Amino acid sequence: MGQTLLQKVWDLHTVRRLPTGQTQLFVGLHLIHEVTTPQAFDMLRQRGVKVAFPELTYATVDHIVPTLDQQRPFADALAEQMIAALERNVMEHGIQFSDLKTNSQGIVHVIGPELGLTQPGITIACGDSHTSTHGAFGAIAFGIGTSQVRDVLASQCLAIDPLKVRRVSVDGTLSPGVYAKDVILEIIAQLGVKGGVGFAYEYAGSVVNSMSMEERMTMCNMSIEGGARIGYVNPDDITFSYLNNRQFAPTGEAFTQAKTWWGSMASDTDAIYDDEVTLDGNAIEPRVTWGINPGQSVGISENIPNPNSTDVETAAVQEALDFMELSAGTPIAGTKIDVAFIGSCTNSRLSDLREAARIVQGHKVASHVKALAVPGSKKVREAAEQEGLHEIFQDAGFEWRAAGCSMCLAMNPDRLHEREVCASSSNRNFKGRQGSPTGRTLLMSPAMAAVAAVEGKVTDVREHLEN
C-alpha cells in the first residue's frame, strides 16, 4: 500500500510515539520572528537552557515593522522593545537573522522560500498560523504557539497530534482573471472554515499542477482558514526549478541528488486518502468575502446570501451581515471601499505585484480610496522596482511601502480607522483584524483589490482585462 507525502515525512521525523497518542516530532526548520519569541526565550533563560540546534533556526522581523518609516528607534515603544529583544536573543544564541540592515528581511513566509530554506520533505514550524504556506514545496509545515516555540528552541521537537489526509483536487483550467486566491476561497466556501479540522490538505489536480510556486504558496497559506493544520502540494519540476540557485538550497551534484530524494517524498500513486474532494476549476470565478470569516465569500457575479433558517449558521450569517452593514440578496459587486491593500504573506510576491500593476497601469486610484502596495520582502521590492512596478503604482496613486506584514494584522501603524471598508489581498477578515474594532475587510485577489482601488468599489477584474 502506497503512502502520502504526509505519512512519509511524518515517519521520517518521528522521534517516538507518546502515551497520549501524540507524536514527538523533530522539526527540521524553525522560523522565528519578533512577536512570538520574547516570552519563549525568557522561559529558556529562566531555566538556564540554550537553543538546542541554532543552525536549524532562522529569524526575521515582519509583524511589527513599520512600512513607511523604518528608522530606529521605532515610534511605537512596544515595537521597539520587541525587535530589540529578538536582536539580543539571536545574538546570544547564535541564530541567523535577516534584520532590517540586511537585503533579505521580509515576511517570514516570503523569505523562507526565496532564500531556499524551505525545501521538500522537511518539517517546518513557526509561531505563526500561516506557516502552512511552506507546504507548497512538499514540506510539512505548521504554526505553533509561544510555549511550543519554547519547546522547539529547547529540544527541536514538539508533541503533535497525528492528522488525516484529504486530497483536494482542482481539475480543468482557470479562466483569465481567476487566480489561486479565488481557488482557495472557493475551497474554503465549499468545505467550511472548520471542514479541515484534524486534516492535512493535499492539493492536486490539473489546476494546481500547472500553478507557479507563488500560486501554490497562496493556496497553502490559507489552508488554516479552512481549519486544516497543514496544506501541501507534491514536489515536482516546478518546485525544483524554483529552488535551483537559492541561497540555502543544495548546489551542483548535491542538488541533483536532492531532486531525486525530494521527488521520492511525493505521495505514491496508490496512496490511500482519508477523504477526497474534487472541484471544477472551469467553474470558479473571482471571489470576494462579504462576512467576518474567510468562508463567507461569493463569486463576483453572485448575491450576498440570505439567512434562511434558525440554526447556528444562520445566526452567524446574520451577525456578519449586521457587522458588515450589507443587505442579503444584493450583489457583492458595487460594494464601496475606502482602502485597498495589496500585501501580506498570502499575496505580496512579485507575481502578485505584477498582476496588480497590470490592472492599475494607466488608471488612477479613486479619489476617496487610500491604496497601499506592500512587498513581502526586500528582495521582492528590489525586483519590483527593477521592473518599474513601483512607478506604475505611484503614478496610479498607490503608496509604495517597505517590506512587512503591514495592514494584514495591524500590529504596526498600517491600520483601518473607524468603519472603513478595505479591499484586501490578505488572509483574514475577522472583526478588528486590520486594526479598527469596527473596520470591515473584503478578501480578494491582488488583481481584484487593484481594480477595486481604481473603481472605488468591488468590481469584476475581468471587465478590465477585456478592455
NUMAR-836846 format. One line per field, with one value per residue (C-alpha): x, y, z; residue number from 1; residue in three letters; chain. Coordinates in steps of 0.05 Angstrom, whole numbers. Layout:
<atoms>
px <- [X;...]
py <- [Y;...]
pz <- [Z;...]
n <- [NUM;...]
res <- [ALA;...]
chain <- [A;...]
</atoms>
This chain:
<atoms>
px <- [0;27;38;21;74;48;59;129;153;118;151;220;214;181;224;174;100;77;29;-20;-26;13;78;143;163;232;229;276;269;246;228;221;201;195;125;120;192;207;170;197;269;255;228;293;334;296;313;385;371;406;377;388;401;412;434;363;331;325;298;268;226;159;97;111;157;132;128;132;187;235;284;305;283;212;159;120;157;130;150;220;224;202;252;308;291;297;363;391;365;391;459;462;443;479;417;419;378;351;344;328;401;403;375;339;289;215;154;176;133;162;236;237;222;261;324;316;308;241;252;212;209;224;183;176;148;138;100;51;-12;3;65;24;49;113;74;73;143;122;143;101;94;50;40;54;41;92;100;114;164;200;197;226;281;299;293;280;219;146;86;34;-30;-29;-71;-115;-104;-156;-137;-169;-165;-179;-187;-198;-169;-177;-206;-168;-179;-185;-126;-100;-133;-201;-188;-172;-231;-275;-248;-260;-330;-347;-314;-323;-277;-279;-280;-206;-201;-160;-136;-77;-100;-62;-76;-76;-108;-91;-103;-55;-4;1;8;73;105;79;8;16;41;-23;-64;-26;-23;-98;-105;-110;-170;-205;-189;-132;-68;-27;-34;16;30;73;141;154;197;164;187;258;265;244;295;353;408;372;420;408;389;439;484;518;515;482;424;416;415;367;318;316;302;252;214;212;174;114;52;52;2;-32;-34;-97;-131;-180;-223;-223;-257;-256;-273;-284;-233;-271;-330;-291;-298;-266;-288;-299;-314;-376;-373;-328;-293;-258;-312;-364;-350;-387;-368;-366;-430;-467;-510;-497;-534;-599;-606;-657;-666;-659;-597;-528;-502;-559;-542;-471;-494;-539;-482;-438;-490;-503;-429;-413;-477;-492;-560;-577;-596;-557;-497;-427;-405;-412;-396;-360;-290;-247;-180;-144;-87;-42;6;11;43;-14;-5;57;104;130;77;22;51;60;-13;-39;6;-20;-90;-76;-29;-57;-111;-118;-140;-210;-207;-238;-193;-127;-86;-24;23;69;122;132;207;265;283;212;213;280;257;192;230;277;216;187;126;134;127;63;34;56;31;-37;-39;-16;31;93;118;176;170;128;63;31;-45;-57;-59;-45;8;42;20;-17;-89;-161;-198;-268;-317;-272;-281;-217;-208;-151;-107;-93;-120;-167;-229;-244;-272;-216;-164;-140;-134;-202;-253;-307;-267;-291;-249;-265;-215;-199;-141;-89;-118;-188;-161;-126;-188;-229;-178;-188;-264;-274;-318;-318;-312;-303;-230;-248;-281;-214;-177;-224;-211]
py <- [0;68;127;200;254;270;198;194;260;247;179;205;259;217;211;168;157;187;153;210;186;246;242;272;304;330;399;407;482;531;600;656;729;785;774;703;695;744;702;637;660;687;618;586;637;625;551;561;526;541;534;461;469;543;524;498;564;626;694;755;815;828;835;900;932;999;1001;1077;1099;1044;1089;1064;1071;1059;1109;1052;1037;966;950;976;932;870;879;896;832;790;823;805;734;715;744;707;640;646;645;670;734;775;842;910;921;861;855;790;818;807;768;702;661;700;698;624;602;657;640;566;550;518;451;388;331;370;392;467;502;576;617;639;604;615;571;524;567;527;464;488;457;389;406;390;460;484;542;536;577;612;554;508;558;549;474;474;522;478;409;418;374;382;339;340;302;257;281;250;269;298;304;366;362;422;400;437;506;573;629;695;738;678;666;620;665;652;577;574;619;571;511;544;565;494;455;506;542;481;429;415;405;343;341;359;381;354;399;364;364;398;468;460;422;479;533;570;562;631;610;545;585;626;563;530;595;596;522;543;587;523;490;447;447;433;443;417;404;346;370;368;400;468;461;441;497;548;522;520;570;593;614;556;503;448;462;422;347;355;390;333;283;326;328;253;249;306;271;207;243;256;216;147;137;82;123;117;181;191;234;261;322;347;417;442;497;518;540;584;659;716;712;765;755;790;768;761;696;672;620;675;691;693;695;765;752;726;758;762;702;705;675;621;583;589;545;567;580;628;665;671;697;749;771;781;820;865;879;890;931;891;870;798;784;842;837;839;877;951;950;1015;1012;1063;1027;978;936;893;853;801;732;709;756;801;765;791;757;787;857;847;828;885;934;908;926;996;1018;1078;1088;1128;1106;1132;1199;1172;1110;1102;1048;1012;965;929;880;817;824;869;823;827;902;907;861;900;966;938;925;994;968;1018;1075;1044;1040;1110;1141;1110;1138;1078;1086;1043;1016;977;903;879;848;917;921;847;846;918;905;965;1035;1009;1000;1016;1072;1070;1038;1038;982;951;911;867;813;786;723;741;785;776;834;881;843;905;949;981;942;966;964;918;873;844;789;782;771;826;839;847;893;934;943;960;1015;1044;1038;1055;994;919;905;844;847;810;873;910;852;854;928]
pz <- [0;-20;26;23;29;99;121;92;122;188;196;178;233;287;349;387;398;463;513;497;426;401;362;386;320;302;269;210;205;258;233;284;286;337;362;389;413;471;523;494;501;570;591;566;604;668;663;642;575;510;440;421;346;330;259;246;268;225;246;213;232;198;242;279;228;202;126;120;167;190;226;295;348;324;345;377;442;447;376;391;453;414;358;407;446;383;366;435;433;365;382;448;417;350;306;234;227;169;204;174;157;110;40;59;110;98;118;147;98;39;56;76;5;-31;9;-5;69;53;19;4;54;117;176;188;249;263;315;262;238;165;166;123;65;62;46;-26;-31;-5;66;127;157;214;261;336;399;443;492;432;405;472;465;395;415;474;441;366;379;396;413;358;343;281;222;170;97;49;-23;-54;-129;-173;-246;-310;-327;-293;-335;-343;-282;-236;-190;-136;-84;-116;-116;-42;-25;-65;-28;40;19;-2;55;110;159;204;149;153;228;241;169;125;56;-4;-63;-131;-200;-266;-240;-181;-222;-271;-217;-204;-136;-116;-133;-94;-34;-36;-36;21;61;72;89;162;144;124;190;164;204;142;68;17;-57;-80;-104;-179;-232;-219;-146;-165;-215;-163;-113;-161;-143;-79;-24;24;-28;-47;-106;-161;-153;-85;-118;-169;-112;-72;-131;-132;-58;-59;-115;-74;-19;-65;-50;-83;-139;-98;-33;7;30;87;42;-29;-57;-129;-154;-224;-238;-300;-257;-209;-216;-178;-106;-51;22;47;120;181;166;102;89;78;6;-60;-133;-162;-202;-141;-89;-14;17;56;126;113;178;253;261;285;215;202;265;241;173;207;253;193;154;213;225;151;140;77;54;39;-32;-61;-107;-77;-139;-128;-53;-39;-9;28;29;-18;10;-33;10;66;68;22;-36;-33;-80;-146;-189;-145;-153;-228;-237;-194;-231;-298;-275;-249;-305;-340;-286;-223;-154;-138;-102;-38;-34;3;-31;-6;-43;6;-20;22;26;8;-49;-76;-70;-106;-162;-170;-173;-226;-268;-254;-218;-162;-213;-240;-171;-151;-216;-203;-132;-91;-33;-45;21;52;67;125;146;144;144;145;221;241;294;263;241;179;201;186;221;247;197;136;85;58;-6;18;-12;58;91;148;152;226;266;285;244;208;268;278;320;273;208;153;108;40;20;-54;-102;-113;-182;-153;-99;-152;-195;-132;-116;-185;-187;-113;-107;-114;-189;-233;-254;-318;-343;-341;-373;-432;-445]
n <- [1;2;3;4;5;6;7;8;9;10;11;12;13;14;15;16;17;18;19;20;21;22;23;24;25;26;27;28;29;30;31;32;33;34;35;36;37;38;39;40;41;42;43;44;45;46;47;48;49;50;51;52;53;54;55;56;57;58;59;60;61;62;63;64;65;66;67;68;69;70;71;72;73;74;75;76;77;78;79;80;81;82;83;84;85;86;87;88;89;90;91;92;93;94;95;96;97;98;99;100;101;102;103;104;105;106;107;108;109;110;111;112;113;114;115;116;117;118;119;120;121;122;123;124;125;126;127;128;129;130;131;132;133;134;135;136;137;138;139;140;141;142;143;144;145;146;147;148;149;150;151;152;153;154;155;156;157;158;159;160;161;162;163;164;165;166;167;168;169;170;171;172;173;174;175;176;177;178;179;180;181;182;183;184;185;186;187;188;189;190;191;192;193;194;195;196;197;198;199;200;201;202;203;204;205;206;207;208;209;210;211;212;213;214;215;216;217;218;219;220;221;222;223;224;225;226;227;228;229;230;231;232;233;234;235;236;237;238;239;240;241;242;243;244;245;246;247;248;249;250;251;252;253;254;255;256;257;258;259;260;261;262;263;264;265;266;267;268;269;270;271;272;273;274;275;276;277;278;279;280;281;282;283;284;285;286;287;288;289;290;291;292;293;294;295;296;297;298;299;300;301;302;303;304;305;306;307;308;309;310;311;312;313;314;315;316;317;318;319;320;321;322;323;324;325;326;327;328;329;330;331;332;333;334;335;336;337;338;339;340;341;342;343;344;345;346;347;348;349;350;351;352;353;354;355;356;357;358;359;360;361;362;363;364;365;366;367;368;369;370;371;372;373;374;375;376;377;378;379;380;381;382;383;384;385;386;387;388;389;390;391;392;393;394;395;396;397;398;399;400;401;402;403;404;405;406;407;408;409;410;411;412;413;414;415;416;417;418;419;420;421;422;423;424;425;426;427;428;429;430;431;432;433;434;435;436;437;438;439;440;441;442;443;444;445;446;447;448;449;450;451;452;453;454;455;456;457;458;459;460;461;462;463;464;465;466;467]
res <- [MET;GLY;GLN;THR;LEU;LEU;GLN;LYS;VAL;TRP;ASP;LEU;HIS;THR;VAL;ARG;ARG;LEU;PRO;THR;GLY;GLN;THR;GLN;LEU;PHE;VAL;GLY;LEU;HIS;LEU;ILE;HIS;GLU;VAL;THR;THR;PRO;GLN;ALA;PHE;ASP;MET;LEU;ARG;GLN;ARG;GLY;VAL;LYS;VAL;ALA;PHE;PRO;GLU;LEU;THR;TYR;ALA;THR;VAL;ASP;HIS;ILE;VAL;PRO;THR;LEU;ASP;GLN;GLN;ARG;PRO;PHE;ALA;ASP;ALA;LEU;ALA;GLU;GLN;MET;ILE;ALA;ALA;LEU;GLU;ARG;ASN;VAL;MET;GLU;HIS;GLY;ILE;GLN;PHE;SER;ASP;LEU;LYS;THR;ASN;SER;GLN;GLY;ILE;VAL;HIS;VAL;ILE;GLY;PRO;GLU;LEU;GLY;LEU;THR;GLN;PRO;GLY;ILE;THR;ILE;ALA;CYS;GLY;ASP;SER;HIS;THR;SER;THR;HIS;GLY;ALA;PHE;GLY;ALA;ILE;ALA;PHE;GLY;ILE;GLY;THR;SER;GLN;VAL;ARG;ASP;VAL;LEU;ALA;SER;GLN;CYS;LEU;ALA;ILE;ASP;PRO;LEU;LYS;VAL;ARG;ARG;VAL;SER;VAL;ASP;GLY;THR;LEU;SER;PRO;GLY;VAL;TYR;ALA;LYS;ASP;VAL;ILE;LEU;GLU;ILE;ILE;ALA;GLN;LEU;GLY;VAL;LYS;GLY;GLY;VAL;GLY;PHE;ALA;TYR;GLU;TYR;ALA;GLY;SER;VAL;VAL;ASN;SER;MET;SER;MET;GLU;GLU;ARG;MET;THR;MET;CYS;ASN;MET;SER;ILE;GLU;GLY;GLY;ALA;ARG;ILE;GLY;TYR;VAL;ASN;PRO;ASP;ASP;ILE;THR;PHE;SER;TYR;LEU;ASN;ASN;ARG;GLN;PHE;ALA;PRO;THR;GLY;GLU;ALA;PHE;THR;GLN;ALA;LYS;THR;TRP;TRP;GLY;SER;MET;ALA;SER;ASP;THR;ASP;ALA;ILE;TYR;ASP;ASP;GLU;VAL;THR;LEU;ASP;GLY;ASN;ALA;ILE;GLU;PRO;ARG;VAL;THR;TRP;GLY;ILE;ASN;PRO;GLY;GLN;SER;VAL;GLY;ILE;SER;GLU;ASN;ILE;PRO;ASN;PRO;ASN;SER;THR;ASP;VAL;GLU;THR;ALA;ALA;VAL;GLN;GLU;ALA;LEU;ASP;PHE;MET;GLU;LEU;SER;ALA;GLY;THR;PRO;ILE;ALA;GLY;THR;LYS;ILE;ASP;VAL;ALA;PHE;ILE;GLY;SER;CYS;THR;ASN;SER;ARG;LEU;SER;ASP;LEU;ARG;GLU;ALA;ALA;ARG;ILE;VAL;GLN;GLY;HIS;LYS;VAL;ALA;SER;HIS;VAL;LYS;ALA;LEU;ALA;VAL;PRO;GLY;SER;LYS;LYS;VAL;ARG;GLU;ALA;ALA;GLU;GLN;GLU;GLY;LEU;HIS;GLU;ILE;PHE;GLN;ASP;ALA;GLY;PHE;GLU;TRP;ARG;ALA;ALA;GLY;CYS;SER;MET;CYS;LEU;ALA;MET;ASN;PRO;ASP;ARG;LEU;HIS;GLU;ARG;GLU;VAL;CYS;ALA;SER;SER;SER;ASN;ARG;ASN;PHE;LYS;GLY;ARG;GLN;GLY;SER;PRO;THR;GLY;ARG;THR;LEU;LEU;MET;SER;PRO;ALA;MET;ALA;ALA;VAL;ALA;ALA;VAL;GLU;GLY;LYS;VAL;THR;ASP;VAL;ARG;GLU;HIS;LEU;GLU;ASN]
chain <- [A;A;A;A;A;A;A;A;A;A;A;A;A;A;A;A;A;A;A;A;A;A;A;A;A;A;A;A;A;A;A;A;A;A;A;A;A;A;A;A;A;A;A;A;A;A;A;A;A;A;A;A;A;A;A;A;A;A;A;A;A;A;A;A;A;A;A;A;A;A;A;A;A;A;A;A;A;A;A;A;A;A;A;A;A;A;A;A;A;A;A;A;A;A;A;A;A;A;A;A;A;A;A;A;A;A;A;A;A;A;A;A;A;A;A;A;A;A;A;A;A;A;A;A;A;A;A;A;A;A;A;A;A;A;A;A;A;A;A;A;A;A;A;A;A;A;A;A;A;A;A;A;A;A;A;A;A;A;A;A;A;A;A;A;A;A;A;A;A;A;A;A;A;A;A;A;A;A;A;A;A;A;A;A;A;A;A;A;A;A;A;A;A;A;A;A;A;A;A;A;A;A;A;A;A;A;A;A;A;A;A;A;A;A;A;A;A;A;A;A;A;A;A;A;A;A;A;A;A;A;A;A;A;A;A;A;A;A;A;A;A;A;A;A;A;A;A;A;A;A;A;A;A;A;A;A;A;A;A;A;A;A;A;A;A;A;A;A;A;A;A;A;A;A;A;A;A;A;A;A;A;A;A;A;A;A;A;A;A;A;A;A;A;A;A;A;A;A;A;A;A;A;A;A;A;A;A;A;A;A;A;A;A;A;A;A;A;A;A;A;A;A;A;A;A;A;A;A;A;A;A;A;A;A;A;A;A;A;A;A;A;A;A;A;A;A;A;A;A;A;A;A;A;A;A;A;A;A;A;A;A;A;A;A;A;A;A;A;A;A;A;A;A;A;A;A;A;A;A;A;A;A;A;A;A;A;A;A;A;A;A;A;A;A;A;A;A;A;A;A;A;A;A;A;A;A;A;A;A;A;A;A;A;A;A;A;A;A;A;A;A;A;A;A;A;A;A;A;A;A;A;A;A;A;A;A;A;A;A;A;A;A;A;A;A;A;A;A;A;A;A;A;A;A;A;A;A;A;A;A;A;A;A;A;A;A;A]
</atoms>
